[in-house]
Amino acid sequence: VQLQASGGGLVQPGGSLRLSCTASESIHSSVFMGWYRQAPGEQREFVANIRSGRDPRYAGSVEGRFTISRDNAKKSVYLQMNRLEPKDTAIYYCNAGGSSNGVWGKGTQVTVSS
């Protein structure tokens, strides 16, 4: 499976972006799909994930501002990011199957700056 992320860019503080990630083949709905991010000089960190039968999970730093969703028919997962802050600046990576043994996309840069 290959994952292709898109939708990153430069946005002002308070703005919004929507990230998309599409898989090269179907991923069962019971498999976690999610987003992680890595800021310059920092380790990669969890942002959000989603799977069938469970409520979406979010990092505390994005709870209430970001929303993850998934369209299994389109083999895609999305991250709607609202009220963006400079601390959200990072490369955002799509993941399927979890951080330990899962598959990673190449990442998309999100920069929040005035």
Backbone as CSV, one residue per row, in Angstrom:
resi,resn,N_x,N_y,N_z,CA_x,CA_y,CA_z,C_x,C_y,C_z
1,VAL,0.844,-1.196,0.000,0.000,0.000,0.000,0.877,1.242,0.000
2,GLN,0.526,2.222,-0.812,1.205,3.531,-0.806,0.189,4.601,-0.437
3,LEU,0.673,5.584,0.303,-0.186,6.674,0.738,0.322,7.980,0.144
4,GLN,-0.600,8.772,-0.391,-0.245,10.058,-0.991,-1.005,11.161,-0.285
5,ALA,-0.253,12.029,0.402,-0.864,13.133,1.134,-0.779,14.419,0.312
6,SER,-1.762,15.278,0.501,-1.774,16.566,-0.187,-2.574,17.568,0.645
7,GLY,-2.492,18.839,0.232,-3.301,19.858,0.872,-2.548,20.807,1.773
8,GLY,-1.263,20.564,1.977,-0.494,21.466,2.820,-0.263,22.802,2.139
9,GLY,0.299,23.734,2.897,0.578,25.041,2.336,0.870,26.046,3.420
10,LEU,0.893,27.304,2.996,1.141,28.420,3.907,-0.195,29.076,4.250
11,VAL,-0.434,29.273,5.531,-1.686,29.869,5.967,-1.399,30.799,7.145
12,GLN,-2.199,31.834,7.261,-2.036,32.769,8.374,-2.625,32.190,9.654
13,PRO,-2.126,32.623,10.801,-2.726,32.187,12.072,-4.228,32.446,12.076
14,GLY,-4.970,31.473,12.578,-6.424,31.556,12.581,-7.081,30.968,11.345
15,GLY,-6.277,30.654,10.344,-6.812,30.125,9.099,-7.072,28.631,9.156
16,SER,-7.463,28.086,8.010,-7.826,26.668,7.900,-7.135,26.019,6.716
17,LEU,-6.921,24.727,6.840,-6.435,23.890,5.743,-7.093,22.533,5.860
18,ARG,-7.218,21.863,4.731,-7.741,20.499,4.730,-6.737,19.585,4.053
19,LEU,-6.218,18.636,4.805,-5.284,17.660,4.263,-6.054,16.434,3.785
20,SER,-5.547,15.856,2.707,-6.123,14.630,2.166,-5.038,13.583,2.034
21,CYS,-5.426,12.345,2.188,-4.500,11.225,2.006,-5.254,10.113,1.315
22,THR,-4.716,9.678,0.182,-5.363,8.622,-0.587,-4.441,7.418,-0.679
23,ALA,-5.001,6.254,-0.438,-4.242,5.012,-0.500,-4.311,4.411,-1.897
24,SER,-3.290,3.659,-2.247,-3.227,3.036,-3.576,-4.152,1.835,-3.690
25,GLU,-4.584,1.318,-2.532,-5.541,0.216,-2.536,-6.418,0.329,-1.296
26,SER,-7.481,-0.420,-1.282,-8.434,-0.330,-0.179,-7.790,-0.760,1.137
27,ILE,-8.141,-0.041,2.170,-7.712,-0.377,3.521,-8.952,-0.667,4.337
28,HIS,-8.994,-1.819,4.967,-10.176,-2.203,5.715,-10.520,-1.148,6.754
29,SER,-11.802,-0.945,6.938,-12.255,0.121,7.846,-11.832,-0.112,9.286
30,SER,-11.481,-1.344,9.626,-11.064,-1.648,11.001,-9.601,-1.297,11.250
31,VAL,-8.884,-0.941,10.204,-7.481,-0.554,10.321,-7.410,0.942,10.600
32,PHE,-6.602,1.305,11.579,-6.425,2.721,11.876,-5.810,3.451,10.685
33,MET,-6.371,4.591,10.384,-5.712,5.558,9.493,-5.613,6.860,10.273
34,GLY,-4.514,7.549,10.083,-4.355,8.740,10.894,-3.291,9.678,10.377
35,TRP,-3.061,10.691,11.180,-2.103,11.736,10.845,-1.124,11.923,12.009
36,TYR,0.121,12.123,11.631,1.176,12.478,12.565,1.860,13.715,11.997
37,ARG,2.637,14.381,12.828,3.367,15.550,12.335,4.738,15.637,12.985
38,GLN,5.637,16.306,12.287,6.993,16.493,12.795,7.428,17.919,12.528
39,ALA,7.643,18.657,13.607,8.122,20.023,13.511,9.648,20.019,13.457
40,PRO,10.252,21.067,12.937,11.713,21.135,12.867,12.356,20.910,14.237
41,GLY,13.303,19.990,14.288,14.005,19.722,15.537,13.236,18.907,16.549
42,GLU,12.050,18.459,16.175,11.216,17.704,17.101,10.995,16.280,16.594
43,GLN,10.529,15.420,17.488,10.177,14.071,17.080,8.777,14.060,16.467
44,ARG,8.542,13.057,15.669,7.221,12.898,15.082,6.215,12.633,16.189
45,GLU,5.040,13.277,16.098,4.028,13.109,17.130,2.672,12.794,16.535
46,PHE,1.876,12.121,17.326,0.525,11.756,16.931,-0.361,12.984,16.861
47,VAL,-1.233,13.017,15.848,-2.204,14.108,15.714,-3.632,13.578,15.879
48,ALA,-3.996,12.589,15.064,-5.360,12.043,15.113,-5.394,10.729,14.366
49,ASN,-6.337,9.853,14.749,-6.578,8.652,13.963,-8.040,8.260,14.042
50,ILE,-8.390,7.329,13.164,-9.792,6.943,13.030,-9.878,5.512,12.530
51,ARG,-10.861,4.780,13.027,-11.186,3.447,12.531,-12.629,3.183,12.875
52,SER,-13.180,2.194,12.204,-14.585,1.879,12.430,-14.776,1.348,13.851
53,GLY,-15.926,1.648,14.428,-16.253,1.124,15.745,-15.709,1.904,16.916
54,ARG,-14.920,2.940,16.620,-14.359,3.745,17.703,-14.485,5.223,17.368
55,ASP,-14.587,6.019,18.399,-14.564,7.455,18.180,-13.174,7.870,17.708
56,PRO,-13.098,8.885,16.867,-11.782,9.401,16.482,-10.988,9.837,17.720
57,ARG,-9.685,9.704,17.645,-8.804,10.135,18.727,-7.976,11.306,18.268
58,TYR,-7.728,12.225,19.187,-6.965,13.431,18.870,-5.914,13.687,19.941
59,ALA,-4.819,14.278,19.517,-3.869,14.804,20.482,-4.519,15.980,21.208
60,GLY,-4.155,16.169,22.443,-4.740,17.255,23.225,-4.517,18.629,22.617
61,SER,-3.388,18.779,21.939,-3.039,20.078,21.381,-3.904,20.480,20.194
62,VAL,-4.622,19.516,19.598,-5.454,19.833,18.429,-6.930,19.588,18.684
63,GLU,-7.255,19.010,19.824,-8.657,18.702,20.159,-9.498,19.974,20.058
64,GLY,-10.620,19.856,19.363,-11.510,20.994,19.199,-11.185,21.895,18.021
65,ARG,-10.015,21.721,17.437,-9.631,22.536,16.277,-9.513,21.698,15.006
66,PHE,-9.092,20.445,15.140,-8.906,19.557,14.007,-10.000,18.496,14.007
67,THR,-10.381,18.078,12.808,-11.360,17.007,12.662,-10.857,16.011,11.620
68,ILE,-10.798,14.746,12.016,-10.389,13.691,11.086,-11.632,12.991,10.567
69,SER,-11.600,12.633,9.297,-12.700,11.891,8.702,-12.137,10.916,7.677
70,ARG,-12.984,10.019,7.244,-12.509,8.949,6.373,-13.600,8.582,5.386
71,ASP,-13.215,8.314,4.167,-14.129,7.842,3.133,-13.541,6.555,2.569
72,ASN,-14.028,5.418,3.034,-13.462,4.131,2.629,-13.671,3.866,1.137
73,ALA,-14.767,4.335,0.600,-15.024,4.136,-0.831,-13.971,4.843,-1.683
74,LYS,-13.473,5.972,-1.182,-12.447,6.730,-1.906,-11.043,6.405,-1.405
75,LYS,-10.933,5.450,-0.488,-9.642,5.032,0.056,-8.890,6.234,0.629
76,SER,-9.615,7.102,1.295,-9.033,8.368,1.722,-9.346,8.701,3.175
77,VAL,-8.423,9.448,3.758,-8.617,10.016,5.075,-8.289,11.494,4.991
78,TYR,-9.001,12.294,5.778,-8.872,13.744,5.693,-8.599,14.333,7.077
79,LEU,-7.980,15.497,7.076,-7.775,16.221,8.325,-8.152,17.679,8.085
80,GLN,-9.288,18.073,8.639,-9.710,19.467,8.576,-9.089,20.198,9.758
81,MET,-8.283,21.209,9.448,-7.559,21.942,10.480,-8.063,23.383,10.513
82,ASN,-8.664,23.747,11.622,-9.192,25.098,11.805,-8.434,25.813,12.920
83,ARG,-8.565,27.113,12.933,-7.919,27.962,13.960,-6.445,27.594,14.110
84,LEU,-5.781,27.515,12.976,-4.381,27.109,12.977,-3.519,28.116,13.719
85,GLU,-2.483,27.584,14.356,-1.555,28.383,15.158,-0.137,28.132,14.656
86,PRO,0.771,29.073,14.888,2.156,28.851,14.454,2.749,27.542,14.968
87,LYS,2.342,27.083,16.135,2.871,25.832,16.681,2.402,24.607,15.899
88,ASP,1.440,24.786,15.010,0.991,23.683,14.155,1.902,23.503,12.936
89,THR,2.851,24.381,12.752,3.784,24.269,11.632,4.582,22.984,11.742
90,ALA,4.519,22.166,10.691,5.184,20.865,10.700,4.980,20.197,9.346
91,ILE,5.673,19.103,9.164,5.365,18.206,8.058,4.338,17.210,8.597
92,TYR,3.252,17.079,7.879,2.169,16.187,8.297,2.229,14.906,7.477
93,TYR,2.214,13.784,8.183,2.336,12.470,7.558,1.053,11.671,7.745
94,CYS,0.649,11.055,6.688,-0.473,10.135,6.733,0.052,8.745,7.113
95,ASN,-0.739,8.002,7.856,-0.335,6.670,8.302,-1.509,5.711,8.239
96,ALA,-1.212,4.494,7.902,-2.216,3.431,7.944,-1.631,2.257,8.709
97,GLY,-2.340,1.810,9.721,-1.903,0.645,10.460,-1.134,0.926,11.729
98,GLY,-0.994,2.177,12.104,-0.323,2.502,13.353,1.118,2.889,13.180
99,SER,1.679,3.524,14.205,3.028,4.083,14.091,4.118,3.026,14.157
100,SER,3.838,1.862,14.740,4.888,0.856,14.909,5.149,0.046,13.646
101,ASN,4.081,-0.445,13.047,4.241,-1.346,11.901,3.467,-0.912,10.672
102,GLY,2.975,0.296,10.705,2.120,0.738,9.620,2.880,1.298,8.441
103,VAL,2.107,1.828,7.507,2.625,2.409,6.277,2.550,3.924,6.382
104,TRP,3.582,4.590,5.860,3.649,6.049,5.939,3.633,6.665,4.549
105,GLY,2.957,7.815,4.437,3.070,8.624,3.242,4.291,9.519,3.347
106,LYS,4.550,10.291,2.286,5.749,11.133,2.242,5.623,12.437,3.009
107,GLY,4.461,12.848,3.361,4.290,14.064,4.136,3.964,15.266,3.289
108,THR,3.281,16.197,3.925,2.948,17.462,3.281,3.219,18.589,4.277
109,GLN,3.864,19.653,3.792,4.289,20.732,4.676,3.130,21.673,4.982
110,VAL,2.957,21.970,6.264,1.990,22.971,6.711,2.773,24.056,7.441
111,THR,2.634,25.277,6.983,3.318,26.402,7.613,2.282,27.444,8.010
112,VAL,2.275,27.789,9.282,1.338,28.778,9.802,2.150,30.009,10.211
113,SER,1.984,31.062,9.453,2.797,32.247,9.681,2.109,33.466,9.098
114,SER,2.330,34.608,9.742,1.799,35.856,9.209,2.845,36.551,8.348
